[in-house]
Amino acid sequence: MAEENRSFTDESTNLEPESKNFIENFIDEDLKEGKVKEIKTRFPPEPNGYLHIGHAKSILLNYGIAQEYNGTFNLRFDDTNPVKEKTEFVDSIRKDVEWLGADFENRMFFASDYFPIMYEKAVFLIQKGKAFVDDLTAEEIKEYRGDYNTPGKESPYRNRSIEENLRLFTEMKEGKYQDGEKTLRAKIDMASPNINMRDPILYRVSHMSHHNTGDEWCIYPMYDFAHPIEDAVEGISHSLCTLEFEDHRPLYDWVVQECEFPFPPRQIEFAKLYLTNVVTGKRYIKKLVEDKIVDGWDDPRLVTIAALRRRGYTKESLAQFVKLSGISKAQSSSDYSLLEYCIREDLKLKKPRYMAILDPIKLVIDNYE
C-alpha cells in the first residue's frame, strides 16, 4: 500500500515524499534508459463544465510529477467539440487550477491552437494511404464496426484512391458537405479485438461556431486523433490519464507513430478518484444545474472545486485528501469522511477553535440555594 499512497511534494501542500508510485517508477525507467531527457506533463480538461474533486487529483498528480523531476507543466484545453464548450468554463477551470497552486506559468494552450497542424497530419495520413473519406452514416458505421464477439466489415469506400480522398477531404474543409455527410477515418484493422482500432473516425463535418476559432473551421478532429497530436506538438513526455483511456492507448500510439513525430509521448493510466455518496460526474452535475436542482456549479452541496472553495475548503486540505486517497491502477472509492477529516486537520493548524451556543434556552433554577 505504501506505493499507492505516495503523493506530491509542493510548497503549497507541505507533503513529505514517501515511497514512489508506479507512475514515478515508469518515469525513472524512461530517464535511466534515455527515452526522455526532460519531464513534461499537462492537465487537458475539456471546457464543458466546472472541475470537481476528481479533477484535483489529476491536476496535482501532473503538476507534482513535473515539480519532482524539475520539469514543466502545461494547462491545455481540449476544445475539439464546439457544441459543448464555453469561454465561461475556460475561465472557471483556469481559476481552479491556479487556486490549487498548479503553476503553469505562461504555458496555457488550446487544442484549437493546433487545428492547422492536425489538418496537415490528416492530409499526411491520406497521402500515406492510412486514412480515407467515408460516406457511411453514423448508424452504418456503428453497424459495420461489429462488436466484441463479431469482427467488423470494411466500408465500401475504404479503397478510394489517394487522389479522390485528398479531393473529398479538401471539399469537407471548404464546407461543401452537411453535418454527418462524410467523415475521415483511419485505415487500421476492422477485425481488431480492440474496437477502437476498427477504422476510427478522425474528422467529422460540424458547421458550428467555435468559442476560440469562430467560423474558421467546419470540420473538427475527434478527441482520439487530436489528443496525441497535442501531446506530441507540446513535447509532453508522459501523458497521464484515467483508466477509461487504457483501451484507447493503441490508437494513441498509432496516431503518434503514423504521423511520424520524432519524440513520442508515453501514455500511462491511473485510477480515478471516486468519493462515496456524492455526484462527481460532470454530465450529472451539469444536469443538476440545468434542472435547477442546485443553485449553480458552486452550490455548496456539490463537490466541484468552486463549491468546495465556497464552503471554506483550503487547497492544502484537498491536496492532503488526494495524497491519502493514493495513486494506483486499482479502482477504489474514498469515504467522504476522509475529505472532512482533511479540512478539520488543516484548520486546526490555521484557525482558533471556539465553542458557541447558537440557539440558547434560558433556564431558571428555583432551588439553587
C-alpha positions in Angstrom: 0.0 0.0 0.0 3.0 2.3 0.5 3.4 2.5 -3.3 -0.2 3.6 -3.7 -0.2 6.3 -1.1 2.8 8.2 -2.5 1.9 11.8 -3.5 3.4 15.0 -4.5 5.8 17.4 -2.8 4.9 21.1 -3.2 5.4 24.2 -1.2 1.6 24.8 -1.1 0.8 21.3 0.1 3.5 20.7 2.7 3.5 17.0 1.8 6.6 14.9 2.6 7.8 12.4 0.0 7.2 8.7 0.6 7.9 5.6 -1.5 7.4 6.1 -5.2 4.2 5.1 -7.0 4.0 3.1 -10.2 4.0 6.2 -12.4 7.2 7.5 -10.9 8.8 4.1 -11.4 7.9 4.2 -15.1 9.4 7.7 -15.4 12.6 6.7 -13.6 12.9 3.8 -16.1 12.5 6.1 -19.1 15.0 8.5 -17.7 17.5 5.7 -17.0 17.1 4.2 -20.4 17.5 7.6 -22.1 14.0 7.6 -23.7 13.3 11.1 -22.4 15.6 13.9 -21.2 13.0 16.3 -19.7 9.7 15.6 -18.0 6.8 17.5 -19.3 3.2 16.9 -18.2 -0.1 18.5 -18.8 -3.7 18.8 -17.5 -6.0 18.7 -20.5 -9.6 19.4 -19.5 -12.5 19.9 -21.9 -14.1 23.3 -21.2 -17.6 21.9 -21.0 -18.2 22.3 -17.3 -16.7 23.1 -13.9 -13.9 21.0 -12.4 -14.7 18.7 -9.4 -12.8 16.9 -6.7 -11.7 14.2 -9.1 -10.0 16.7 -11.4 -8.0 17.9 -8.4 -6.3 14.5 -8.3 -5.2 14.8 -12.0 -4.1 18.4 -11.6 -2.0 17.7 -8.5 -0.6 14.5 -10.0 0.6 16.1 -13.2 1.9 19.2 -11.6 3.5 17.2 -8.8 5.3 14.9 -11.2 6.7 18.0 -13.1 7.9 19.6 -9.9 9.5 16.4 -8.6 11.6 16.0 -11.8 12.3 19.7 -12.4 10.1 19.6 -15.5 7.3 21.7 -16.9 3.5 21.6 -16.5 1.1 22.8 -19.2 -2.6 23.7 -18.9 -4.3 22.8 -22.2 -8.0 23.0 -23.1 -9.2 20.1 -25.3 -11.7 22.2 -27.2 -12.4 20.0 -30.2 -16.1 19.8 -29.7 -17.7 23.3 -30.2 -21.2 22.0 -29.3 -20.5 21.9 -25.6 -17.7 24.3 -24.9 -17.9 27.8 -23.5 -15.5 30.6 -22.5 -17.2 30.6 -19.1 -15.8 27.2 -18.4 -12.3 28.1 -19.7 -12.2 31.0 -17.1 -13.5 28.8 -14.3 -11.0 26.0 -15.0 -8.1 28.4 -15.1 -9.2 29.9 -11.8 -9.4 26.4 -10.2 -6.0 25.3 -11.4 -4.3 28.5 -10.2 -6.1 28.3 -6.8 -4.8 24.7 -6.3 -1.3 26.1 -6.8 -0.5 24.3 -10.0 1.7 26.9 -11.7 1.6 26.5 -15.5 3.3 29.9 -15.8 2.6 31.1 -19.4 2.0 27.7 -20.8 -1.8 27.8 -21.3 -2.8 26.3 -24.7 -5.9 25.2 -26.6 -6.3 22.2 -28.8 -7.8 24.6 -31.3 -4.3 26.3 -31.5 -3.2 23.1 -33.3 -6.1 22.8 -35.8 -3.8 23.7 -38.8 -1.3 21.1 -37.7 -4.0 18.4 -37.2 -5.3 19.1 -40.7 -1.8 18.8 -42.1 -1.3 15.5 -40.3 -4.7 14.2 -41.6 -3.6 15.1 -45.2 -0.3 13.3 -44.5 -2.2 10.1 -43.4 -4.2 10.2 -46.6 -1.1 10.6 -48.7 0.4 7.5 -46.9 -2.8 5.5 -47.6 -3.6 5.4 -43.9 -6.9 7.4 -44.0 -9.9 7.6 -46.3 -13.1 9.7 -46.6 -16.2 7.6 -45.8 -19.8 8.2 -46.9 -21.4 5.8 -44.4 -23.8 7.3 -42.0 -23.2 7.2 -38.2 -25.7 4.3 -37.9 -24.0 2.4 -40.8 -20.5 2.9 -39.3 -21.8 1.5 -36.0 -23.3 -1.5 -37.8 -20.1 -2.1 -39.8 -17.9 -1.9 -36.8 -19.3 -5.1 -35.2 -19.0 -5.9 -31.5 -16.7 -7.7 -29.1 -17.9 -11.1 -30.5 -18.1 -10.1 -34.2 -15.4 -8.7 -36.4 -16.2 -5.6 -38.3 -16.8 -5.2 -42.0 -14.8 -2.8 -44.2 -16.6 0.2 -45.6 -17.3 0.0 -49.4 -15.5 3.4 -49.6 -12.3 2.2 -47.9 -10.3 1.6 -51.1 -10.8 5.0 -52.7 -7.7 6.4 -54.4 -5.4 8.7 -52.5 -6.3 11.4 -55.1 -10.0 11.1 -54.5 -9.6 11.1 -50.8 -7.5 14.3 -50.9 -10.1 16.0 -53.1 -13.0 14.9 -50.8 -11.2 15.9 -47.7 -10.4 19.4 -49.1 -14.1 19.7 -50.0 -15.1 18.8 -46.5 -12.8 21.6 -45.2 -14.4 24.0 -47.7 -17.8 23.4 -46.4 -19.3 21.5 -49.3 -20.9 18.8 -47.2 -23.6 18.8 -44.5 -23.0 17.6 -40.9 -22.7 13.8 -40.9 -22.5 13.5 -44.7 -18.8 12.5 -44.7 -16.1 11.5 -42.3 -12.4 10.9 -42.4 -11.5 7.5 -41.0 -8.2 5.9 -40.2 -7.4 2.7 -42.2 -6.3 0.2 -39.5 -7.9 -3.2 -38.9 -11.7 -3.9 -38.9 -11.0 -7.3 -37.3 -9.1 -5.9 -34.4 -10.2 -7.3 -31.0 -9.9 -3.7 -29.8 -13.0 -1.9 -31.3 -11.2 1.5 -31.0 -8.8 0.3 -33.7 -11.6 -0.6 -36.2 -11.0 2.3 -38.7 -11.9 5.0 -36.1 -13.2 8.4 -37.2 -10.5 11.1 -37.3 -12.6 14.1 -38.6 -16.3 14.9 -38.8 -18.2 17.7 -40.5 -19.7 20.1 -38.0 -21.0 23.6 -39.0 -20.7 25.1 -35.6 -19.2 28.3 -34.4 -16.2 27.6 -32.1 -15.5 29.6 -28.9 -11.9 30.2 -29.9 -11.7 30.0 -33.8 -15.2 31.3 -34.6 -16.4 30.1 -38.0 -12.9 29.4 -39.4 -13.5 25.6 -39.4 -16.4 23.4 -40.4 -14.5 20.1 -39.8 -13.3 19.1 -36.4 -10.9 16.4 -35.2 -12.1 13.6 -33.0 -10.6 13.5 -29.5 -8.6 10.3 -30.1 -6.9 11.9 -33.1 -6.4 15.3 -31.6 -5.1 14.4 -28.2 -1.9 12.5 -29.2 -1.0 15.2 -31.7 -1.4 17.9 -29.0 0.9 16.0 -26.6 3.5 15.4 -29.3 3.5 19.0 -30.5 3.9 20.3 -27.0 6.7 17.8 -26.3 4.8 16.1 -23.5 6.9 13.2 -22.2 4.2 11.4 -20.2 0.5 11.6 -20.9 -1.2 10.7 -17.6 -4.8 9.9 -17.9 -7.5 7.9 -16.2 -8.2 4.2 -16.7 -11.1 4.6 -19.2 -8.4 5.6 -21.8 -6.4 2.3 -21.4 -8.2 0.7 -24.4 -7.5 3.9 -26.4 -3.8 3.7 -25.9 -3.1 1.5 -29.0 -4.9 4.2 -31.1 -2.9 7.0 -29.3 0.3 5.2 -30.2 -0.8 4.6 -33.8 -1.5 8.3 -34.4 1.8 9.3 -33.0 3.7 6.7 -35.0 1.9 7.1 -38.3 2.1 10.9 -38.0 5.9 10.4 -37.6 6.5 12.6 -34.6 10.2 12.2 -33.5 9.6 12.1 -29.8 6.5 10.0 -29.0 4.8 10.7 -25.6 4.1 7.8 -23.3 0.5 7.3 -22.1 0.1 6.0 -18.6 -3.3 5.3 -17.0 -4.2 5.6 -13.3 -7.4 5.0 -11.3 -10.0 7.8 -11.0 -10.8 9.4 -7.6 -14.2 8.3 -6.5 -15.9 9.8 -3.5 -18.8 8.0 -1.7 -22.3 9.4 -1.5 -21.7 12.4 -3.8 -22.1 13.1 -7.5 -18.8 13.7 -9.3 -19.6 13.0 -13.0 -19.5 16.3 -14.9 -22.6 15.3 -17.0 -24.6 14.5 -13.9 -23.6 17.8 -12.2 -24.5 19.6 -15.4 -28.0 18.1 -15.4 -28.5 19.1 -11.7 -27.5 22.7 -12.7 -29.7 22.8 -15.8 -32.7 21.3 -14.0 -32.2 23.9 -11.2 -32.0 21.2 -8.6 -28.9 23.1 -7.3 -28.1 26.8 -7.4 -25.2 26.7 -9.9 -21.9 25.0 -10.3 -20.6 26.3 -7.0 -23.6 25.2 -4.9 -22.2 24.1 -1.5 -23.9 20.7 -1.9 -21.7 19.8 -4.8 -18.0 18.7 -4.8 -16.9 21.0 -7.6 -13.7 22.8 -6.8 -15.6 26.1 -6.9 -18.2 24.7 -4.4 -15.6 23.3 -2.0 -13.8 26.7 -2.1 -17.0 28.5 -1.4 -17.6 26.2 1.6 -14.2 27.1 3.1 -12.1 24.1 2.0 -8.5 25.0 1.6 -6.2 23.9 -1.3 -3.9 22.3 1.3 -6.8 20.1 2.6 -7.6 19.0 -1.0 -4.0 18.2 -1.6 -3.9 16.1 1.6 -7.1 14.3 0.6 -5.6 13.4 -2.8 -2.4 12.2 -1.1 -4.4 9.9 1.3 -6.6 8.6 -1.5 -3.4 7.3 -3.2 -2.3 6.7 -6.8 -2.8 3.2 -8.3 -4.2 1.2 -11.2 -6.8 -0.4 -8.9 -10.2 1.4 -8.8 -11.5 2.2 -5.3 -13.6 4.8 -3.5 -12.6 7.2 -0.8 -15.1 7.9 2.0 -16.5 11.4 2.3 -15.5 11.4 5.9 -11.8 11.4 4.8 -12.4 14.7 3.0 -13.9 16.2 6.1 -11.0 14.9 8.2 -8.5 16.6 5.9 -10.2 20.0 6.2 -10.5 19.6 10.0 -6.8 18.8 10.4 -5.8 21.7 8.2 -8.0 24.2 10.0 -6.6 23.0 13.4 -3.2 24.5 12.3 -4.6 27.7 11.0 -7.7 28.8 12.9 -8.5 29.1 16.7 -11.3 26.8 18.0 -14.3 28.3 19.7 -17.4 26.9 21.4 -20.7 28.6 20.7 -24.4 28.1 21.6 -26.3 29.2 18.6 -29.9 28.9 20.0 -29.7 29.3 23.8 -32.6 28.4 26.1 -33.0 30.3 29.3 -33.2 28.2 32.4 -34.4 29.4 35.9 -33.0 27.3 38.8 -35.5 27.6 41.6 -33.7 25.6 44.2 -30.2 26.8 43.7 -29.6 27.6 47.4 
